[in-house]
Amino acid sequence: MEKVIEQEYYSIIDEREAIYTFLKIVFEAPLTTDTLIQWKESFTAEFIEILTIENEELYQSFQELKNEDLKSFAAREKAAYLATFNIFNETGHIPAPPWQSVYVTKDRTMFGEPVFQMRKQWEKFGLEIVNKHKVPEDHISIELEFMCFLIDFTRKALREKNKENCIKGIYMQFWLLKDHLNHWIKPFIMDILSSETSYFYQGVAKLLQFFVEEDFEYMKSIKEVLDHE
């Protein structure tokens, strides 16, 4: 545990949580002017730089956010969100369905096995999804929300020097990345990028893929340290 409990790791926890929170909010629902105001007031130049590294679409979107009327920006991105993730197109399909089950079941249906796997893990932490029978637990925003919870759970365990909970939190984060997020987001992102969505959601899709791939390798290395202790 001593190798894992370092100040550097604490700072990485904070950065990971901030990025996952941003992604969770973006995929949860259409953007609102209140959310955009909060971003403008709280996002530092350093954090925006982290989000937009080698991501021209997201960089341009944040530049527009600086100068554009927030109501116009929110209205445009709401239309893009609904058209990409919520509304059936002329072929009778949602361009980028935000549920894991759609990408891992043979018939591309909702409420597949990933829903029940996620539900089981939430219950282990005494958690329950509101409206769980209407919003499947394998929605991308809910998986990202669970990751935020696990990061905070692990942070608290580190501060309290609770080895059991720390290991539980780290292993669960690795499980969520390996068996869920890293398991289905590539085709999901391909669907987003192949749709006629906005620059903002194209950039968000690229950020999601880059960050999850990087975070998977990072959590894998942390897990390997614990495996050999």
N, C-alpha and C positions, 0 to 999 in steps of 0.2 A: 504493500500500500504506500510506503514511503516514496517510491518512485513515481507514483501517480499523483499524490497530494503535493503539488508544487504551485507556486504563485502563477507561473506561466499557464498552468492548466486552468486556473480560475479565470484568467483573462480570456482564454479560448472558449470557456463555457459561456461567458457573457456575449462574445461575438457570435457564437453559434446560435444562442438563444435569440439574439436580435434578428438574425437573418431568417431563422425559421419562423419567427413571429411575423415578420414582413410577408413572407410567402403565404403563411396561413391566412392573414388578413386579405391578401390579394385574391386567393382562390375561394374564400369563404362566401363572398357575396359581391355584388357590384360596388365599386368605390363610391363613397359619399364625400360631399364637400367637407364635412367634419374630419374625416380621415385625412383628406388632402391637407387641410389646415394643420392638423397635428404633425404630419410629415414635414411640412415646411418649417414648423416651429421647432421640431425636436431633432430632425436628421442633421447630423454634422456633415461638413464637406468630406471628412475622412470616411464616414460610414457610406455616403453616396458613392465615393470612389471605390470602396470594397464591393458594393453591389453592382457597379457598372464596369468592372475590369474586363476588358476585351468584349464588351457588350454594347455595341453602338446603338442598338434599338432602345435599350433601357437608359443609356446616357442621354440620347435625344429626348426621351420622354421626361426625364428629370429637368432638362433644360427648358422644355415647354412648360413644365409645372411651375418653374420660376416666373415665367413671363405671361402665361396665359390666364385668362379668367377661370377661376376654379370651378364655377358652375358649368361652364362650357366643357372643360376637361372632364369633369365627372359625368356629364351627360353623354359625351362621346364614348368614354370607356365603359359606361353602363351598357350602352348598345352593343359594344364589342363583346363584353362579358356574356350577355344573354345570348347573342348570336353564336358564340363559340362553345359555351358550356351548358346552356339551358334550353335553347329553342331548336326544335326539329327543323332541318332544312328541307329543301324541295324534294330530296330523295327519301325523306322520312327518317333521317338520322340526326343525332346531335353530333356536330363536327368533332368535338373532343370531349367525350364523356368523362367526367371527373371521378369515376369509381373504379377501384382496382378490379372488382369482379368482372367487369366488362372485358378487361384485357387478359384475364387468366382462365376464363371459362370457355368451353368449346362453342357454346351458342351465344356468347357475349351478352349474358344476362346479368341483372343486378341481384344483390343479396346472395352471392355465392359464398364459398367457404371462407374467403378472407374476412367477411363481415363477422363471422362467428369466432374466428381466431382473434380478431381485434377486440371483440366484446369480452372474450375470456380474459384477455390481458388487462383490459380496463378494470374488470371486476376484481382482479388480484390486488389492485391499488385502491379498492373501495370507490371506484368511479363509475358513473353511468351517463350515457349520452341522453340529453334531453331530446324528446321526440325520436327515440331510437328506431321506432317502427316506420318512421317516415324518412329519416335521413340515415342511410347505411353508414356504419362505422368505417367503411373503407373508402369514404369520400376523401379526396386528397387533402382537403383542409382539416379534416378530423385526424388523419394520420399525422399531419404536421403539428396539430394541437397536442396530440399525445406525446410527440417528441419534445415539445416545449415543456410539458409537464415532467417528463423524465429527466430533462436537463436540470430543471429546478430541484427535483427530488434528489438527484445525485449531488448537486451543489450543497444542499442542506446536510446530506450525509457526510460529505467531506468536512464541512465546518464542524459538525458534531463528532467527527472521527468515528462514525458508525460504519465499521467495515462491512457488515452484512448488507446494509442498505446501499452502500456505495457500489459494491459488486453487483447487487441486484439491478441498480439503475444503469450501470454501464453495460451489463449483459443484455438488458432489455432494449437499450438504445441500439446495440449492435443487431439484435434480432429484428427490430423494426426496420432498420436499414436493409439488412440482408434479405429477409423474407417478404418484405412489403415494398417500401419506397424504391429501393434499388432493383426490385423485381419487375416493376411495371411502368415506371415513369418514362422510359425511352419511347415506347410506342405512343404513350399519352402525349409526350412532347412532339413527336412526329406529327400527330394529328393536329396539334395546335399550330405548328409551323406550316402545315399544308392547308390550313383553313385561311379564310380571308379575314383574319383577325387584325387587331391594331398593332402598331409598333410596340406599344407598351406590353401587351401580352406575349408578343414574340420574344421580347427581351426577358420577361419574367420566366418564360418557358426555358430559355437558354440558361438563366441563372439557376433555376431549379435543377436542371440536369448537371451542370458544372458543380454546384454546391453539394448535391447528394452524392455524386461520385467521389468528390474529395473527402466528404465527411465519412463515407463508408470506409475509405482507406485509413483515415485518422482513428476512427473508433475500433477498427480492426487491430491497429497497432497498440491501442490502449488495452484492449481485451487480451492480446497476446502477452503483455506484461503481467497481467493478473493470472493468466493461465500458467505462467512459469514461476510464480511465487510459491 
